[in-house]
Amino acid sequence: MTDTRTPGVPAIEDGALVSTNPATGDEAGRVPVSDEKAVIAAVDRGREAGVWWAALGFDGRRTRLLQWRALMAERIEELADLTHVETGKPVADAVVEALAAIEHIDWAARNAKRVLGPRKVRSRLVVAEHSAHLEYQPYGVVGIIGPWNYPILTPLGPASGALAAGNAVVLKPSEYTPVVGQWLADTFAQVVPEHPVFQVVHGLGDVGAALCRSGIGKLAFTGSTATAKKVMAACAENLVPVIIEAGGKDAMIVDADADVQAAAEAAVWGAMTNAGQTCIGIERVYAVAPVYDEFVAAVVAKAGKLKLGEDIGPMTMPGQLDVVRRHIDEALASGGRAVLGGADAVQAPSVAPTVLVDVPEASAAIQEETFGPTLTISRVVDADEALAKANALPYGLGGAVFGKKNAVRIARRMRSGMVSVNSAMAFVGMATLPFGGVGDSGFGRIHGEDGLREFGVAKSITVRRGPSLLPAMTFERTPAQVQRIVKTLKLLYARRP
């Protein structure tokens, strides 16, 4: 029988989702497809499992999560090889991805009790008869819809926080990378065999929609801005809160006092790693005039050494080839020049590294997310012009600044959730910092303390510890007591600063 599958395109055969290698078309694995009833059943199981998991307490969950972390570290070669087969990315890239994911699990496990555990909060004089207490209680079941470009790191960002906070998790991996998602759940079950705390449901977009409507307590989504809006609409039907990490079109600014060679190295990495299929990848560079020519030459020299099939893998999603081709063609047609790669760069299933200059700001290559190993470099007069252009798009995920004297000040003025100074994408590996964007790049945070708090419901508790000196909240207050309240209020707050 002739195999009619398109390499890299998921297919459903006999109730199973079949994943294939985007470079060779070889089968990477198959997993059972979940229908709506199966999704609801998984969430119901997760709700019961979540009660048990939450009852373990922070210390019990910490132990299990650290065991999972250790198991993943022991089997990192296996995970990296599987990710390479399913996505096509180089094994080295998969190892780096797994490393970042393991780091986030470790940090969440070790810090959840400190960040989310019960604690006493200072009271105020006018309610001094009450002590104040704060804790964060789990939502129950957190749904996660993951992407295909980073099938380890991206779902484990929210999963690590959700699990450390005491929630059960139901993950819907991308249909392009279901086998990696299943591996994550299977290894978790080896260290938590008692209950289905971390489950996976597989399928196409309808399965993700079913997860939104399944009764979960919260959803974390990573994907395109267009799909994010559909996810939010589905979750809104039941007022399910969401964390959205959507598209990006991240910019790098290279100031006059930058280390040009270091900036070029970071730009090539930021633009070309994972074949450019990175939501926080560098897609635009604005270099000030004094260093522009040197910077372009350095980028071309470094990017020109990259090899297809070795440093640059295939497009995981074959349809992305058309997007990359259109962006390159439109940039060239509108007056842009290719100083590396160009019109013939798209060589299915891969794209050769491409560097474009003199591209008009209105071009799709600058306005839209390309998600391929391409980079536009634009000459600007100064950092102010660079900032104006970098901030002009509705996206606002990450960014980078290279320079010395004013680099941090420039970074603060970038309209984005994250910025790396004198590096590219360093923030994604920093487990102590929140990760997320603004504008069309989404909202909410994963990672760090802010990320942990996303997966717990803030619960405020007051405890009376004595009689009220200012009895305001009672019908038994007397006129004299009301006058005392007025006098106290004026004493405390009527003075102008």
ChimeraX attribute file (.defattr): number of C-alpha atoms within 10 A of each C-alpha:
attribute: neighborCount
match mode: 1-to-1
recipient: residues
	/A:1	3
	/A:2	4
	/A:3	6
	/A:4	6
	/A:5	14
	/A:6	14
	/A:7	19
	/A:8	29
	/A:9	18
	/A:10	24
	/A:11	19
	/A:12	16
	/A:13	11
	/A:14	9
	/A:15	14
	/A:16	16
	/A:17	23
	/A:18	26
	/A:19	27
	/A:20	28
	/A:21	25
	/A:22	30
	/A:23	22
	/A:24	14
	/A:25	17
	/A:26	15
	/A:27	17
	/A:28	21
	/A:29	18
	/A:30	20
	/A:31	18
	/A:32	16
	/A:33	20
	/A:34	22
	/A:35	17
	/A:36	17
	/A:37	11
	/A:38	17
	/A:39	26
	/A:40	18
	/A:41	13
	/A:42	23
	/A:43	29
	/A:44	16
	/A:45	18
	/A:46	26
	/A:47	24
	/A:48	16
	/A:49	22
	/A:50	27
	/A:51	17
	/A:52	17
	/A:53	26
	/A:54	20
	/A:55	12
	/A:56	15
	/A:57	15
	/A:58	22
	/A:59	14
	/A:60	14
	/A:61	23
	/A:62	24
	/A:63	15
	/A:64	17
	/A:65	23
	/A:66	19
	/A:67	17
	/A:68	22
	/A:69	21
	/A:70	14
	/A:71	16
	/A:72	20
	/A:73	15
	/A:74	11
	/A:75	11
	/A:76	17
	/A:77	16
	/A:78	14
	/A:79	21
	/A:80	23
	/A:81	17
	/A:82	20
	/A:83	29
	/A:84	22
	/A:85	26
	/A:86	28
	/A:87	29
	/A:88	28
	/A:89	29
	/A:90	22
	/A:91	20
	/A:92	15
	/A:93	19
	/A:94	25
	/A:95	20
	/A:96	14
	/A:97	19
	/A:98	24
	/A:99	17
	/A:100	20
	/A:101	23
	/A:102	25
	/A:103	17
	/A:104	28
	/A:105	26
	/A:106	21
	/A:107	21
	/A:108	29
	/A:109	24
	/A:110	19
	/A:111	20
	/A:112	26
	/A:113	18
	/A:114	11
	/A:115	18
	/A:116	23
	/A:117	15
	/A:118	16
	/A:119	13
	/A:120	12
	/A:121	13
	/A:122	11
	/A:123	14
	/A:124	11
	/A:125	11
	/A:126	16
	/A:127	15
	/A:128	17
	/A:129	19
	/A:130	19
	/A:131	17
	/A:132	18
	/A:133	16
	/A:134	16
	/A:135	16
	/A:136	23
	/A:137	19
	/A:138	25
	/A:139	20
	/A:140	27
	/A:141	31
	/A:142	30
	/A:143	29
	/A:144	29
	/A:145	25
	/A:146	27
	/A:147	22
	/A:148	23
	/A:149	26
	/A:150	24
	/A:151	25
	/A:152	28
	/A:153	25
	/A:154	23
	/A:155	24
	/A:156	26
	/A:157	26
	/A:158	30
	/A:159	28
	/A:160	28
	/A:161	29
	/A:162	31
	/A:163	31
	/A:164	34
	/A:165	34
	/A:166	29
	/A:167	32
	/A:168	34
	/A:169	31
	/A:170	27
	/A:171	27
	/A:172	28
	/A:173	27
	/A:174	25
	/A:175	25
	/A:176	27
	/A:177	31
	/A:178	29
	/A:179	25
	/A:180	26
	/A:181	25
	/A:182	20
	/A:183	16
	/A:184	21
	/A:185	18
	/A:186	16
	/A:187	17
	/A:188	22
	/A:189	17
	/A:190	12
	/A:191	16
	/A:192	18
	/A:193	11
	/A:194	11
	/A:195	16
	/A:196	23
	/A:197	28
	/A:198	25
	/A:199	23
	/A:200	22
	/A:201	25
	/A:202	28
	/A:203	25
	/A:204	19
	/A:205	15
	/A:206	13
	/A:207	22
	/A:208	26
	/A:209	19
	/A:210	19
	/A:211	29
	/A:212	28
	/A:213	20
	/A:214	21
	/A:215	20
	/A:216	26
	/A:217	22
	/A:218	25
	/A:219	25
	/A:220	27
	/A:221	25
	/A:222	23
	/A:223	21
	/A:224	19
	/A:225	19
	/A:226	11
	/A:227	15
	/A:228	22
	/A:229	15
	/A:230	12
	/A:231	24
	/A:232	20
	/A:233	15
	/A:234	18
	/A:235	23
	/A:236	14
	/A:237	10
	/A:238	14
	/A:239	13
	/A:240	17
	/A:241	16
	/A:242	24
	/A:243	23
	/A:244	27
	/A:245	27
	/A:246	26
	/A:247	27
	/A:248	32
	/A:249	27
	/A:250	30
	/A:251	33
	/A:252	33
	/A:253	32
	/A:254	31
	/A:255	29
	/A:256	21
	/A:257	15
	/A:258	21
	/A:259	16
	/A:260	22
	/A:261	15
	/A:262	15
	/A:263	26
	/A:264	24
	/A:265	18
	/A:266	21
	/A:267	31
	/A:268	28
	/A:269	21
	/A:270	28
	/A:271	30
	/A:272	28
	/A:273	21
	/A:274	27
	/A:275	29
	/A:276	27
	/A:277	24
	/A:278	24
	/A:279	24
	/A:280	27
	/A:281	33
	/A:282	31
	/A:283	32
	/A:284	25
	/A:285	28
	/A:286	25
	/A:287	31
	/A:288	24
	/A:289	17
	/A:290	15
	/A:291	17
	/A:292	21
	/A:293	12
	/A:294	14
	/A:295	25
	/A:296	22
	/A:297	13
	/A:298	19
	/A:299	24
	/A:300	19
	/A:301	15
	/A:302	15
	/A:303	24
	/A:304	17
	/A:305	10
	/A:306	15
	/A:307	12
	/A:308	15
	/A:309	14
	/A:310	11
	/A:311	17
	/A:312	23
	/A:313	28
	/A:314	28
	/A:315	28
	/A:316	28
	/A:317	18
	/A:318	18
	/A:319	12
	/A:320	17
	/A:321	21
	/A:322	11
	/A:323	18
	/A:324	21
	/A:325	20
	/A:326	16
	/A:327	22
	/A:328	30
	/A:329	17
	/A:330	16
	/A:331	27
	/A:332	21
	/A:333	12
	/A:334	13
	/A:335	12
	/A:336	19
	/A:337	18
	/A:338	18
	/A:339	15
	/A:340	20
	/A:341	21
	/A:342	21
	/A:343	16
	/A:344	12
	/A:345	18
	/A:346	20
	/A:347	12
	/A:348	14
	/A:349	20
	/A:350	24
	/A:351	25
	/A:352	27
	/A:353	27
	/A:354	25
	/A:355	25
	/A:356	24
	/A:357	20
	/A:358	16
	/A:359	23
	/A:360	17
	/A:361	13
	/A:362	11
	/A:363	18
	/A:364	19
	/A:365	28
	/A:366	26
	/A:367	17
	/A:368	18
	/A:369	21
	/A:370	26
	/A:371	27
	/A:372	30
	/A:373	32
	/A:374	29
	/A:375	30
	/A:376	26
	/A:377	24
	/A:378	23
	/A:379	20
	/A:380	21
	/A:381	15
	/A:382	17
	/A:383	20
	/A:384	13
	/A:385	15
	/A:386	25
	/A:387	20
	/A:388	13
	/A:389	17
	/A:390	24
	/A:391	17
	/A:392	13
	/A:393	17
	/A:394	15
	/A:395	25
	/A:396	29
	/A:397	29
	/A:398	30
	/A:399	32
	/A:400	29
	/A:401	29
	/A:402	28
	/A:403	19
	/A:404	14
	/A:405	11
	/A:406	14
	/A:407	21
	/A:408	16
	/A:409	10
	/A:410	21
	/A:411	21
	/A:412	11
	/A:413	13
	/A:414	23
	/A:415	23
	/A:416	23
	/A:417	20
	/A:418	25
	/A:419	27
	/A:420	19
	/A:421	20
	/A:422	21
	/A:423	20
	/A:424	26
	/A:425	23
	/A:426	14
	/A:427	19
	/A:428	23
	/A:429	18
	/A:430	16
	/A:431	23
	/A:432	17
	/A:433	17
	/A:434	20
	/A:435	24
	/A:436	25
	/A:437	25
	/A:438	21
	/A:439	18
	/A:440	21
	/A:441	26
	/A:442	27
	/A:443	19
	/A:444	19
	/A:445	25
	/A:446	30
	/A:447	28
	/A:448	22
	/A:449	21
	/A:450	17
	/A:451	25
	/A:452	25
	/A:453	22
	/A:454	25
	/A:455	33
	/A:456	22
	/A:457	14
	/A:458	14
	/A:459	11
	/A:460	12
	/A:461	14
	/A:462	14
	/A:463	10
	/A:464	12
	/A:465	10
	/A:466	10
	/A:467	10
	/A:468	14
	/A:469	14
	/A:470	19
	/A:471	18
	/A:472	15
	/A:473	8
	/A:474	7
	/A:475	7
	/A:476	9
	/A:477	12
	/A:478	12
	/A:479	9
	/A:480	9
	/A:481	15
	/A:482	14
	/A:483	12
	/A:484	15
	/A:485	17
	/A:486	13
	/A:487	12
	/A:488	14
	/A:489	12
	/A:490	11
	/A:491	10
	/A:492	11
	/A:493	9
	/A:494	10
	/A:495	7
	/A:496	4
	/A:497	4
